[in-house]
């Protein structure tokens, strides 16, 4: 569970006004957080950078029997028993996965928890945190990440980018809401996180 209070809306030195406005909107958002004691916890980061305003997406490495093998997602992972809270989980996981220290980033706030909608996935709850950096840093990808891409927020906001999309999963074709950017299809829990983010950011 989250015990640390995130630093929010002071002026964001070195960051564009759009990120200051976003911090204000996130400060006014009351996240919906689950209290289900049966769930395992995880955290992910929406990492924003300017020029142009962009979000970092990762492609997870192909791994046998991993539920998110090859998926497009956000840096993050499961909480370790040694983590003080989910903020520490996200800081640790982001450094392990992409070599980025979020202690040097600006925390803008948190979004609603998301949980899987299918029993075939692990019983987890994922808490998303939003961070901003002054510039796009060099990344060092760990073994769990195959690629990382900065995608402009304007492109993700484009209505043509977000639409029902056919995906193949476990030998079946499903139609799901998704963000489609080039060869990246963002669906499932990550799609729900991005949709919540854009709703708050309006």
Secondary structure, DSSP 4 states (H G I P E B T S, - for coil): ---SPPP--S--TTS-HHHHHHHHHHHT--------TTSEEEEEEEEEETTTTEEEEEEEPP-TT-TTTT-EE-SEEEPPTT-SSHHHHHHHHHHHHH---GGGSEEEEE---EE-SSTTS-SEEEEEEEEEESS-------TTEEEEEEEEHHHHHSGGGEEEEEEEETTEEEEEEEEEETTEEE-HHHHHHHHHHHHHH-
